[in-house]
Amino acid sequence: MKDFLMNLKLEKLIAVVREPSFERGLEITNSLLEIGVKNIEITLTTPNAFKIVEALIINDKNIFVGIGSVSVS
C-alpha cells in the first residue's frame, strides 16, 4: 500500500479502463503502458476483465492494477 501511495503521489493519475470488448480493453491498457502509465483500473463491466489484469501483471511487474465496477443510473 505504501508503494502505491508513493507512486500515486508522483504520477497523480489512475487510468480507468471501461471498454465494450476484451480486445479493446487489452489494446487500451497496452497503450497506457507504452506511454508510461503505471496506475490502471479495469472495470468489471469490461468483458474478461480478469484476463486483462492477468496480462498486465504478467507483462509488467512495476505497475499497480485495480479492478472494480462502474455503475450508471
Buried (B, 14 or more C-beta within 10 A) or exposed (E): EEEEEEBBEEBEEBBEBBBEEBEEBBEBBBEBBEEEBBBBBBBEBBBBBEBBBEBBEEEBEEBBBEBEEEEEE
